[in-house]
Amino acid sequence: MQLYYDVLSFPVVASGLFSDGALVNFAGAQVLADDAPVAGIAMHPATEVGMPITAMGLGIATLTASGVVGAGNRVVSAAAGGVKAAGADPANVLGFALTPAADGLGVKVLFMPR
């Protein structure tokens, strides 16, 4: 189970299945693409298509790092799920890493998409 510090949350109708902590898009599906637009972080698992879940739109959450992420790095969505350090010219920055993390480990992220 994830631990969230949400400042803003909102309901999303799941259009696919995903676990809590998944990045979700505006259509209610899990984001599995590099540097893609993200509406929020699923605060609950979606176990059925069409079920309502709560998404965090602003706050702090621990997400899975894809590759090495340093504290202070800007982060974007990763194709493997989770987040990765942003490149030189990211289109969809999700926020900032508050802690460092190795590939596959948890990174605490200040989630504030622009």
Secondary structure in CASP SS format (residue, H / E / C, confidence):
PFRMAT SS
TARGET T0000
AUTHOR 0000-0000-0000
METHOD secondary structure of the structure
MODEL  1
M C 1.00
Q C 1.00
L C 1.00
Y E 1.00
Y E 1.00
D E 1.00
V E 1.00
L E 1.00
S E 1.00
F E 1.00
P E 1.00
V E 1.00
V E 1.00
A C 1.00
S C 1.00
G C 1.00
L C 1.00
F E 1.00
S C 1.00
D C 1.00
G C 1.00
A C 1.00
L E 1.00
V E 1.00
N C 1.00
F C 1.00
A C 1.00
G C 1.00
A C 1.00
Q E 1.00
V C 1.00
L C 1.00
A C 1.00
D C 1.00
D C 1.00
A C 1.00
P C 1.00
V C 1.00
A C 1.00
G E 1.00
I E 1.00
A E 1.00
M C 1.00
H C 1.00
P C 1.00
A E 1.00
T C 1.00
E C 1.00
V C 1.00
G C 1.00
M C 1.00
P E 1.00
I E 1.00
T E 1.00
A E 1.00
M E 1.00
G E 1.00
L E 1.00
G E 1.00
I E 1.00
A E 1.00
T E 1.00
L E 1.00
T E 1.00
A E 1.00
S C 1.00
G C 1.00
V C 1.00
V E 1.00
G C 1.00
A C 1.00
G C 1.00
N C 1.00
R E 1.00
V E 1.00
V E 1.00
S E 1.00
A C 1.00
A C 1.00
A C 1.00
G C 1.00
G C 1.00
V E 1.00
K E 1.00
A E 1.00
A C 1.00
G C 1.00
A C 1.00
D C 1.00
P C 1.00
A C 1.00
N C 1.00
V C 1.00
L C 1.00
G E 1.00
F E 1.00
A E 1.00
L C 1.00
T C 1.00
P C 1.00
A E 1.00
A C 1.00
D C 1.00
G C 1.00
L C 1.00
G E 1.00
V E 1.00
K E 1.00
V E 1.00
L E 1.00
F E 1.00
M C 1.00
P C 1.00
R C 1.00
END
